[in-house]
Amino acid sequence: MSDDLREAAARRGSFLQTMRAVGWSFFGVRKSAGYQNDVEKLNPVHVIIAGILGAGLFIGALVLLVGWVVGSGVAAG
């Protein structure tokens, strides 16, 4: 493992900060100053975990929404 990778993995950004940054990235809305702050402070391992959790929550919400629409008869037409 390179020194840069070790240094990045040792960053102390909180998991809540990481979840917030990943949430904003799902919307595609982020100021460049906020992005730079994230790059400097967030732990890449946290970013990967938060991304997987965020994607899982998003897919789960879509499945629930589709199930509700189909079950309510709104999609019938």
N, C-alpha and C positions, 0 to 999 in steps of 0.2 A: 504494500500500500504506500502511495507516495505521501510526502510530507503535507502537500496541499490538501489531500483527501483526509488525512488525520486531523489537520487543523479545522477543516470544515465540519467534521463529525464531532468535534469537541466544542462547537458553539453552544452557547447557553440560552438561545431563544426558547421561550416557553411554547408548550404544545398548543395553548390557546391562541397565541400569536400566529402560529403556523396554520391552525384551522381557519382563522380569519383570512389569512393571505390566500389559502387554497380556495376558500369560499368566494373571495373577490375574483380569483382567476377563473372560476367557473362562469362568472358573468362577463369576463373579459374587460373589466373596468378596474384600472389601477393607475395611479399617477406614477410618474417616473421616480419621484422622490421616495414614494412608498416602496417601489420595486427595489431601488438601491438599498434601502434600509433592510428589506427582507433578505437580499443577497448577502449582506454583511452579517446579519444576526441569526438567521434561521439555520437549524440543523438539517442537513439534507435527508437524514434518516426520518426525522419527523415529517418532512415534506412528503416523502413517499408514503408513509403510513397515513397521513392526513388525506392524501390524494385517493388512496384506496378506500378509506372510510367515506370520503365525500362522494365518490363514484357509487359506492354501495348504497348510500342514503338516497342519492338521486335516482338510481334504478328502482329502489324499493318504493319511492314516492310515485314514480311513473306507473309501476305495476299496480299499486293501490288505486291510483287515479283511474286507470283503464278498467280495473275491476269494478269500481264504483259506477263509472259511466255505463259499462255494459250491463251491470246488474240493475241499474235504475231504469233501463229501457229508453234512455235518451238517444242512444246510438241506433235504435231500431228504425227510427225514422221518418 
